Amino acid sequence: MDRNCFVCNSRFPRNSSGRPLECPAQRLFFSIRTMKTIPHNARICFNCRNVYREWKSKNEAFRLIMEHFEEKSGSRERTLSHNSESMDSIIEISTTSSSTSSCHANKPSVEEPAVEIRFDRVAASHHQCCICRAVDPNSTSVISDEDRDLIFMRQHIFVPKGARCCAKHLENKRLSYESFKNLIIYDNELISFTSDEIKSLLLKYQSALESEKQIHFEQSSSLTDTDYYNLIGLTKPQFDKLISFISDSNIIHQSANRSVRTAIGLLLCKLRLDSARKALMANFVPKNVGFHHIDRDTIIKNHTTTIAKELIGGGRDVAIVVADGTYLYVQKSRNNIFQRRSFSIHKHRSLLKPMTIVSTTGYIISVLGPFLSDSTNNDANILKHVFFNNMEDVLNWFEEEDKLVVDRGFRDCLNMMNRLGIEVAMPSFLNGKKQFDVGDANRSRLVTKVRWIVESVNGRLKQFKFFNQTIQNKALIKSKPEDRELAASMLALVNKRNEVQDMILEKNLLSKTVWKKIDSSNYLNFPMLSEEELREITFGVFQIKRARSYAEEHILTTDLSSTVINYELQTCTKIPNLIKVRMQSVHSRRKSYESTIHHSKDEIKGWYCTCPDGAKVVGCCSHIASVIWYLAYERFQSEERPKPSGTYISLVDDSIVLSDFYDSSEADDSDDDTNDNEH
């Protein structure tokens, strides 16, 4: 054998015989460089080989061409299970074959039968990720044999042994589910399989089929994110985080047939395993629910909205929490005492009452109870019980001047909370009046602007399917840069009088003679407003959502895009740009309210409504919002926006509706009977 390098003619070291020129790309490179024909047994030294590598690294385009050439030249000679560790042996199997045959020259060569099958395959290179094709990634790993088999069996894609991928595609040293979906096909070619390899594949298919489970939580790649969410109501990362709390528990024992992941997964699929429930109660619940799991400063810093801090806390760093009771419906009990104590006269059914305490962002601080639901277990008495018994060390959690936001059902515990130094924010009471005065209505609006979050949280707790459907963005609470400005605007109006109300009383505008009916289509002095400008008037979206319902009832049609709508309104003969609309009460057919609006051609100046909440100027009632919404926005919209609820009433029969043909004598008989009864 020649001991000199074919390229530079330098002599090989004593302990080396050089490197064979078997790679077609290398042979092409050195053939062009030396202008010689390279024999099949040519060998090169280490330095010449480095020259080739350095040239290839500096010439990106040529490197890709060379690698493609290498892939194509060796594609028909690759097999499913190569035992060589180097990429050279992956590309050129003939080298291994020749060296093997030379070692056994004295033994007869027996060719093993093989079959060629066409398959899609991914690239196999030390320099490229076979999934995203990133060139020279920072860190790569060889794809495991288990993942290669899984890809081949599930997707019928051949992954050559030694193929590499980026570290970002791995989860616990296995390919992630997303990586399985994002494999890039490099080529479609004939792959040669020996009889032993085909037998091995069939055995792997059989083993996979026997071990396949319908619901399999062991490997994260076995279920999609959608499967996780539909089965257990949690995303894959949320489920993994939950398992991290239970993995060190001694309550659930690992076995060949059951693991912690499987047990918790089946529990969340509503297959109630008592041991999993105990593990959650022992390890997960204490760290995530209750006053002891989160301190007061964390609530102030991370779970208090800007709106709540400005409106309720006066801009100070105090804890602001919202409390309310909710319902858990239960079956009737055979035990008479329990049945009486758990029956709610208000709901007319048996139920229990948990007390939910949340932050103003919707973060659940604690859920206390559940409590009985008879008359002695109202919201106020439940809250007294919590503080008198110092449940969850609540007295040490709160500090003086902290704020508790509640509804009117907590009125009987106000004195107790004040003695504890905790300030209570609660909507005002009518106290025998027909309407709130301006100040009370405004202050109540500040409370309801913050308190609604507990209703949203209770809705999530009562129906677990909330976590199994798309969560609307409007349910998410987050502080925005304009929240501070919004809070300042609301606070600036708290002590302001209602100028329209004063105008009506001073100028005696209650008389019907100073008003005349007009057609809204001819009333063009009303300003045009955008949805954003409407929200600046209402300080929220609730009234705007209710506006359409009031407008449909006022116009007696659900087709608000029609051009023949007669929206009845009245204008004042004494004061220009003062209009009035009579709106039907949503709760009673016998009640209606007069909504009065003062405006210019460019803006809304003020409003007043005769409904109980209609005198406030911090926002407006739904009746006022409906009039402004229709006259300033909706009537100018050309796009049809039908609502399915407009057709519901037509689907149900109404006994008060009579046909044109009926027996008048029956009506007369009925009248006679009525008269006889009256006498």
C-alpha positions in Angstrom: 0.0 0.0 0.0 1.2 3.5 -0.9 2.3 5.4 2.2 2.2 8.8 0.6 -0.8 11.3 0.4 -2.2 11.3 -3.1 -2.8 15.1 -3.0 0.4 16.6 -1.4 2.6 13.5 -1.7 3.7 13.8 2.0 4.4 10.6 3.8 1.9 9.3 6.4 3.0 9.0 10.0 4.2 5.6 11.2 1.0 4.9 13.1 -1.4 6.1 10.4 -2.3 5.0 6.9 -4.2 8.1 5.9 -7.9 8.6 5.1 -9.5 6.8 2.1 -11.0 9.1 -0.6 -14.4 7.4 -0.6 -16.7 10.4 -0.4 -17.7 11.4 -3.9 -17.7 15.1 -3.0 -14.1 14.9 -1.7 -13.0 13.0 -4.8 -14.6 15.7 -7.0 -12.9 18.5 -5.0 -9.4 17.0 -5.1 -9.7 15.9 -8.7 -10.4 19.5 -9.7 -7.7 20.8 -7.4 -4.9 18.4 -8.6 -6.2 18.1 -12.2 -5.7 14.3 -11.8 -7.8 11.2 -12.1 -8.2 9.8 -8.6 -7.8 6.0 -8.4 -10.2 4.0 -6.2 -7.6 3.2 -3.6 -6.3 6.8 -3.2 -5.7 8.0 0.4 -5.1 11.5 1.8 -3.4 12.9 4.9 -5.0 14.7 7.8 -3.9 18.1 6.6 -5.4 17.7 3.1 -8.6 16.6 4.7 -8.7 19.7 6.8 -8.1 21.8 3.7 -11.3 20.3 2.2 -13.3 21.0 5.4 -12.1 24.6 5.7 -12.9 25.3 2.1 -16.4 23.8 2.5 -17.1 25.9 5.6 -16.1 29.1 3.9 -18.2 28.5 0.8 -21.8 28.1 2.0 -23.4 27.6 -1.4 -20.8 25.0 -2.5 -21.1 23.3 0.9 -24.9 22.8 0.4 -24.3 21.6 -3.1 -21.6 19.1 -1.9 -23.8 17.8 0.9 -26.7 17.4 -1.5 -24.4 15.5 -3.8 -23.2 13.3 -0.9 -26.8 12.6 0.0 -27.9 11.7 -3.5 -24.8 9.5 -4.2 -25.3 7.4 -1.2 -29.2 7.4 -1.1 -29.7 4.0 -2.7 -27.2 2.3 -0.4 -28.7 3.3 3.0 -30.5 0.7 5.1 -32.8 1.0 8.1 -30.3 -0.1 10.8 -26.7 1.1 10.2 -24.3 0.2 12.9 -21.6 2.7 12.0 -21.2 5.7 14.2 -19.6 8.1 11.7 -21.4 10.1 9.0 -19.0 8.7 6.4 -20.2 5.2 7.0 -23.8 6.4 6.9 -23.3 8.0 3.5 -21.1 5.3 2.0 -22.1 1.8 3.1 -19.9 0.3 0.4 -16.9 1.2 2.5 -18.1 -0.8 5.4 -19.0 -3.7 3.2 -15.6 -3.7 1.5 -13.7 -3.5 4.8 -15.8 -6.3 6.2 -15.2 -8.5 3.3 -11.5 -7.8 3.4 -11.4 -8.9 7.0 -13.1 -12.2 6.1 -11.4 -12.8 2.8 -11.0 -16.5 3.5 -14.8 -16.9 4.2 -17.3 -17.3 1.4 -19.6 -14.2 1.0 -23.3 -14.9 1.3 -25.7 -12.1 0.3 -28.7 -11.7 2.6 -32.0 -11.3 0.6 -33.2 -7.7 0.5 -36.2 -5.8 -0.8 -36.4 -2.2 -1.9 -39.4 -0.1 -0.8 -40.0 3.6 -1.7 -40.4 5.9 1.3 -40.1 9.6 2.1 -37.1 10.3 4.2 -35.5 13.2 6.1 -32.0 14.5 5.7 -29.1 13.0 7.6 -26.3 15.5 8.2 -24.1 16.7 11.1 -24.6 20.2 9.9 -28.4 20.5 9.5 -31.4 19.8 11.7 -33.6 17.2 9.9 -36.8 18.9 11.3 -36.3 22.7 10.6 -33.2 22.4 8.3 -31.4 25.0 10.4 -27.7 25.1 9.3 -25.1 24.6 12.0 -27.5 24.9 15.0 -25.9 25.8 18.3 -26.6 22.4 19.8 -27.8 19.2 18.1 -28.7 15.8 19.4 -29.0 12.5 17.6 -32.6 11.3 17.2 -33.2 8.3 19.4 -34.0 4.9 17.9 -37.4 5.0 19.7 -38.4 8.2 18.0 -37.1 6.9 14.6 -39.3 3.9 15.0 -42.3 6.0 16.1 -42.0 8.3 13.2 -41.7 5.4 10.8 -44.7 3.5 12.2 -47.0 6.5 12.6 -46.0 8.7 9.6 -44.3 6.3 7.3 -41.2 8.6 7.1 -37.8 7.0 7.2 -35.3 8.7 9.5 -31.7 7.5 8.8 -29.7 6.4 11.8 -27.5 9.3 13.0 -30.0 12.0 11.9 -29.7 15.0 14.2 -32.1 17.8 15.4 -32.0 21.0 17.3 -32.3 20.8 21.1 -35.5 23.0 21.0 -37.3 20.1 19.3 -36.8 17.8 22.3 -38.8 17.3 25.5 -37.1 15.1 28.1 -34.7 13.9 25.4 -37.6 12.8 23.2 -39.1 14.6 20.2 -42.0 16.9 21.0 -45.4 16.4 19.4 -45.0 19.6 17.3 -41.7 18.2 16.0 -43.4 15.1 14.8 -45.8 17.2 12.8 -43.1 19.5 11.3 -40.8 17.0 9.8 -39.4 18.2 6.4 -39.3 15.6 3.7 -35.9 15.7 2.0 -36.3 13.0 -0.7 -38.4 10.1 -1.8 -36.3 7.1 -2.6 -35.9 3.3 -2.5 -34.8 2.0 0.9 -33.3 -1.4 1.1 -34.6 -3.7 3.9 -33.1 -7.1 4.7 -35.3 -10.0 5.9 -34.1 -9.5 9.5 -34.9 -5.8 9.4 -38.4 -6.5 8.1 -38.9 -9.1 10.8 -37.7 -6.6 13.4 -40.1 -4.0 12.1 -43.1 -6.4 12.3 -42.2 -7.2 15.9 -42.1 -3.5 16.8 -45.5 -3.0 15.2 -46.9 -5.9 17.1 -45.4 -4.6 20.4 -46.7 -1.1 19.8 -50.2 -2.4 19.0 -50.3 -4.5 22.1 -49.2 -1.7 24.4 -51.3 1.0 22.7 -53.8 2.6 25.2 -56.9 4.7 24.4 -56.0 7.4 26.9 -52.3 7.5 27.5 -50.8 10.2 29.7 -47.3 8.7 30.1 -45.6 10.4 27.2 -46.5 14.0 26.3 -46.2 13.2 22.6 -49.0 10.5 22.8 -51.8 13.1 23.1 -52.1 16.4 21.3 -52.7 19.7 23.0 -56.3 19.6 21.9 -56.7 16.1 23.3 -55.3 17.3 26.7 -57.6 20.3 26.7 -60.7 18.2 25.7 -60.0 15.4 28.1 -59.0 17.1 31.3 -59.6 20.8 30.7 -56.0 21.8 31.1 -53.3 22.5 28.5 -50.2 20.2 28.4 -47.9 22.7 30.3 -50.6 23.2 32.9 -51.0 19.4 33.4 -47.2 19.0 33.7 -47.1 21.7 36.3 -49.9 20.1 38.3 -48.1 16.7 38.2 -44.9 18.4 39.6 -46.8 19.0 42.8 -47.8 15.3 43.1 -44.7 13.5 41.8 -43.0 13.4 45.2 -46.2 12.3 47.1 -46.2 9.0 48.9 -50.0 8.6 48.6 -50.0 7.4 45.0 -47.7 4.4 44.6 -46.0 3.9 41.2 -46.7 0.5 39.6 -46.5 -1.2 36.2 -50.2 -0.5 35.7 -50.6 3.0 37.2 -48.5 6.1 37.4 -49.0 9.5 39.0 -49.7 11.0 35.6 -52.3 8.4 34.7 -54.0 8.6 38.0 -54.4 12.4 38.0 -55.3 12.3 34.3 -58.1 9.9 34.9 -59.3 11.9 37.9 -59.6 15.0 35.8 -61.5 12.9 33.2 -64.0 12.4 36.0 -63.0 8.8 36.8 -62.9 9.5 40.5 -59.8 7.9 42.1 -59.9 8.5 45.8 -56.1 8.3 46.2 -55.6 11.0 43.6 -58.0 13.3 45.4 -56.2 12.8 48.6 -52.9 13.6 46.9 -54.3 16.8 45.5 -55.7 17.8 48.9 -52.4 17.0 50.6 -50.0 18.6 48.1 -51.7 20.9 45.6 -54.6 22.6 47.4 -52.6 24.0 50.4 -50.1 25.6 48.0 -52.6 27.2 45.7 -55.9 27.9 47.7 -56.3 29.7 51.0 -55.1 32.9 52.8 -51.9 31.0 53.8 -50.8 30.3 50.3 -50.3 34.0 49.3 -49.3 37.0 51.4 -50.9 40.4 51.4 -48.0 42.2 49.8 -48.2 39.9 46.7 -51.9 40.6 46.3 -51.1 44.4 46.4 -48.2 44.3 44.0 -49.3 41.6 41.5 -53.0 41.1 41.8 -54.6 44.6 42.2 -55.9 46.4 39.1 -55.2 50.1 38.5 -58.9 50.7 38.3 -59.5 49.2 41.8 -56.5 50.9 43.3 -57.7 54.4 42.1 -61.5 54.0 42.6 -61.6 52.0 45.9 -58.1 52.4 47.4 -57.7 56.1 46.7 -54.4 55.4 45.0 -52.8 53.8 48.2 -51.1 50.5 48.5 -53.8 48.6 50.4 -55.2 45.1 49.9 -58.4 45.2 47.9 -60.4 41.9 47.8 -63.9 41.0 46.6 -66.1 38.5 48.4 -69.4 36.8 47.4 -71.2 33.6 47.9 -72.1 31.1 45.2 -74.2 28.0 44.9 -73.5 24.2 44.6 -76.7 22.4 43.9 -77.1 19.0 45.8 -79.7 16.3 45.9 -82.5 16.2 48.4 -81.5 14.4 51.6 -83.3 11.6 53.4 -82.2 13.3 56.7 -85.0 15.8 57.5 -82.8 18.2 59.4 -80.1 18.4 56.7 -82.8 18.8 54.0 -84.3 21.8 55.9 -80.9 23.4 56.5 -79.8 22.9 52.9 -83.0 24.1 51.2 -82.8 27.6 49.8 -86.1 29.5 49.8 -84.6 32.0 47.4 -83.6 29.3 44.8 -86.4 26.8 45.7 -84.0 23.9 45.7 -81.3 22.2 47.8 -77.9 23.7 47.7 -74.7 24.5 49.6 -72.9 27.9 49.6 -69.2 28.3 49.3 -67.8 31.8 50.0 -65.4 33.0 47.3 -62.8 35.6 48.0 -60.8 36.9 45.1 -58.5 39.7 44.1 -59.5 42.5 41.7 -57.7 40.7 38.9 -59.8 37.5 39.4 -57.0 35.6 41.3 -58.7 33.2 43.7 -57.4 33.8 47.2 -59.6 31.4 49.0 -62.8 29.4 48.8 -64.4 28.9 52.2 -67.1 26.4 53.2 -69.3 25.1 51.8 -72.0 26.4 54.2 -75.7 25.5 54.6 -78.2 27.6 52.7 -81.1 28.3 55.1 -82.0 31.8 56.3 -79.3 31.8 59.1 -76.6 31.2 56.5 -76.8 34.4 54.5 -73.8 36.1 53.1 -73.4 38.5 56.1 -73.6 35.7 58.7 -71.1 33.5 56.7 -68.6 36.4 56.6 -69.1 36.9 60.4 -68.4 33.2 61.0 -65.2 33.5 58.9 -63.8 36.4 61.0 -65.2 35.4 64.4 -63.6 31.9 64.0 -60.4 33.4 62.4 -60.6 30.8 59.6 -57.3 30.4 57.8 -55.8 33.0 60.1 -57.7 35.7 58.2 -57.5 38.3 61.0 -53.7 38.3 60.7 -53.8 38.5 56.9 -55.9 41.7 56.8 -54.5 45.0 58.1 -56.3 48.3 59.0 -57.6 50.3 56.0 -57.7 47.3 53.7 -60.8 47.2 51.5 -63.4 44.5 51.1 -65.8 44.9 48.1 -69.2 43.2 48.5 -72.8 43.5 47.4 -75.8 44.6 49.4 -76.3 41.1 50.9 -73.4 41.8 53.4 -75.1 44.9 55.0 -75.5 43.2 58.4 -71.8 42.7 58.9 -70.8 46.3 58.2 -70.4 47.2 61.9 -68.2 44.1 62.6 -65.9 44.9 59.7 -65.6 48.6 60.8 -64.6 47.5 64.3 -61.9 45.3 62.7 -60.6 48.3 60.8 -61.5 46.9 57.4 -63.3 49.3 55.2 -66.2 47.9 53.2 -67.2 49.1 49.7 -70.9 48.4 49.0 -73.5 49.8 46.6 -76.0 52.2 48.2 -79.5 51.5 49.3 -82.7 53.2 48.2 -84.0 53.4 51.8 -87.6 54.0 50.7 -86.8 56.4 47.9 -87.9 55.7 44.3 -84.5 56.8 42.9 -80.9 57.1 44.1 -79.7 60.7 44.4 -76.7 61.6 42.2 -74.0 61.0 44.8 -75.3 57.6 45.8 -75.7 56.4 42.2 -72.2 57.6 41.3 -70.6 55.9 44.3 -72.5 52.7 43.6 -71.1 52.7 40.1 -67.5 52.9 41.4 -68.2 49.7 43.5 -69.9 47.7 40.7 -67.0 48.7 38.3 -64.7 46.6 40.6 -67.1 44.0 42.2 -68.2 42.2 38.9 -65.0 40.2 38.8 -66.2 37.8 41.6 -69.3 37.0 39.5 -67.0 36.0 36.7 -64.9 33.8 39.0 -68.0 32.1 40.4 -69.2 31.3 36.9 -65.9 29.5 36.3 -66.2 27.5 39.5 -69.8 26.5 39.0 -69.3 25.2 35.4 -66.1 23.2 34.9 -66.7 23.2 31.1 -65.5 26.8 31.2 -62.0 25.4 31.0 -63.0 23.1 28.1 -64.0 25.9 25.7 -62.4 29.0 24.3 -62.0 31.7 26.9 -63.2 35.1 25.6 -60.7 37.9 25.8 -63.3 40.1 27.6 -63.1 37.8 30.6 -59.4 38.4 31.0 -58.4 41.1 33.5 -55.3 43.1 32.9 -54.2 46.7 33.7 -53.9 49.0 30.7 -52.0 52.3 30.5 -55.3 54.2 30.1 -56.8 52.6 33.3 -55.4 55.3 35.5 -56.9 58.0 33.3 -60.2 56.2 33.3 -60.3 56.0 37.1 -59.4 59.7 37.4 -62.3 60.6 35.0 -64.8 58.5 37.1 -63.6 60.0 40.4 -63.9 63.6 39.0 -67.6 63.0 38.4 -68.5 61.4 41.7 -69.6 64.7 43.4 -70.9 66.4 40.3 -74.6 67.2 40.1 -76.9 66.0 37.3 -77.4 69.2 35.3 -80.1 67.7 33.1 -82.1 66.7 36.2 -81.8 70.2 37.6 -82.8 71.7 34.3 -86.0 69.6 34.2 -87.0 70.6 37.7 -86.1 74.3 37.3 -87.8 74.9 34.0 -90.8 72.7 34.7 -90.2 70.3 31.8 -92.2 67.5 33.3 -95.3 68.8 31.5 -96.3 67.0 28.4 -97.2 70.2 26.6 -93.5 71.2 26.2 -92.7 68.1 24.2 -93.6 67.1 20.7 -93.1 63.9 18.8 -90.8 63.8 15.8 -89.5 61.2 13.3 -86.0 60.1 14.1 -85.1 59.9 10.4 -85.5 63.7 10.2 -83.6 64.3 13.3 -80.0 64.9 12.1 -78.6 67.2 14.8 -77.7 64.2 17.0 -73.9 63.6 17.0 -72.3 60.6 15.4 -70.1 58.6 17.8 -67.8 55.6 17.5 -67.9 52.6 19.8 -64.9 53.9 21.7 -66.7 57.2 22.3 -69.7 55.3 23.6 -67.6 53.4 26.1 -66.2 56.7 27.3 -69.8 57.7 28.2 -70.8 54.4 29.9 -67.4 53.6 31.5 -67.8 50.0 30.4 -69.4 47.6 28.0 -72.4 46.2 29.9 -74.8 49.1 29.0 -73.7 49.0 25.4 -74.4 45.2 25.2 -77.9 45.8 26.7 -78.6 48.7 24.3 -79.7 46.6 21.4 -82.3 44.7 23.5 -83.9 48.0 24.6 -83.8 49.4 21.1 -85.4 46.3 19.6 -88.3 46.5 22.1 -88.7 50.2 21.5 -88.9 49.8 17.7 -90.8 46.5 17.9 -88.4 44.8 15.4 -85.1 43.0 15.5 -84.0 44.3 12.1 -82.2 47.5 13.1 -80.7 47.8 9.6 -84.0 48.6 8.0 -84.5 52.0 6.4 -88.2 52.2 7.4 -87.7 52.2 11.1 -89.8 54.7 13.1 -87.8 55.4 16.3 -90.3 57.5 18.3 -88.7 60.3 20.2 -89.8 63.7 21.5 -88.0 67.1 21.4 -88.4 69.9 23.8 -90.1 73.1 22.6 -88.4 75.3 25.2 -84.8 74.1 25.0 -83.1 73.1 21.7 -81.3 69.8 21.4 -83.1 68.3 24.4 -84.8 65.0 23.5 -86.8 62.5 25.4 -87.6 58.8 24.8 -90.0 56.6 26.8 -88.3 53.2 27.4 -90.0 50.0 28.5 -88.8 48.4 31.8 -87.0 45.1 31.2 -88.5 43.7 34.4 -92.2 44.8 34.3 -94.6 45.5 31.4 -96.4 48.0 33.6 -93.4 50.3 34.1 -91.7 52.6 31.7 -89.1 55.3 32.2 -88.4 58.6 30.5 -84.9 59.0 29.3 -83.8 62.6 28.6 -80.6 63.6 26.7 -79.1 67.0 26.2 -76.7 67.3 23.3 -75.1 69.5 20.7 -74.3 68.6 17.1 -70.8 67.3 18.2 -71.2 65.9 21.7 -73.5 64.5 24.4 -73.8 67.2 27.2 -75.8 65.3 29.8 -78.6 62.9 30.5 -81.3 61.9 33.1 -83.6 58.9 33.4 -86.5 58.3 35.8 -85.3 54.7 36.5 -83.9 54.0 40.0 -80.3 54.4 38.7 -80.9 57.1 36.1 -79.6 60.1 38.0 -75.9 59.1 38.0 -73.3 60.9 35.9 -70.6 58.4 36.5 -71.7 56.4 33.4 -75.3 56.2 32.5 -78.1 53.6 32.8 -78.9 51.1 30.1 -82.0 53.1 28.9 -79.9 56.2 28.2 -77.1 54.1 26.7 -79.7 52.5 24.3 -81.0 55.8 23.0 -77.5 57.2 22.5 -76.3 53.9 20.9 -79.1 53.8 18.4 -79.2 57.6 17.5 -75.5 58.2 17.5 -74.2 54.8 16.1 -76.5 52.0 15.1 -78.8 53.8 12.6 -75.8 54.8 10.5 -74.6 51.2 10.1 -75.2 49.6 6.8 -74.0 46.1 7.6 -76.7 43.7 8.8 -76.0 42.2 12.2 -78.9 39.8 13.0 -79.2 38.3 16.5 -80.6 34.7 16.8 -82.4 35.7 20.1 -84.7 37.9 18.0 -86.4 34.8 16.6 -86.8 32.9 19.9 -90.2 34.2 20.8 -91.6 33.1 17.4 -90.7 29.5 18.2 -93.0 29.3 21.2 -96.8 29.4 21.3 -98.6 32.3 23.1 -102.0 31.5 24.6 -103.1 35.1 24.6 -103.0 35.3 20.8 -106.5 34.4 19.3 -107.4 33.7 15.7 -109.8 36.0 13.8 -112.4 33.3 13.9 -113.8 32.6 17.3 -117.3 32.0 18.9 -118.4 35.4 20.2 -121.1 33.7 22.2 -118.4 32.1 24.4 -116.9 35.5 25.1 -120.4 36.8 26.0 -121.0 33.9 28.3 -117.7 34.5 29.9 -118.5 38.1 30.5 -121.9 37.2 32.0 -120.2 34.7 34.4 -117.8 37.4 35.5 -120.6 39.9 36.1 -122.5 37.3 38.1 -119.5 36.6 40.3 -118.9 40.3 40.9 -122.5 40.7 42.2 
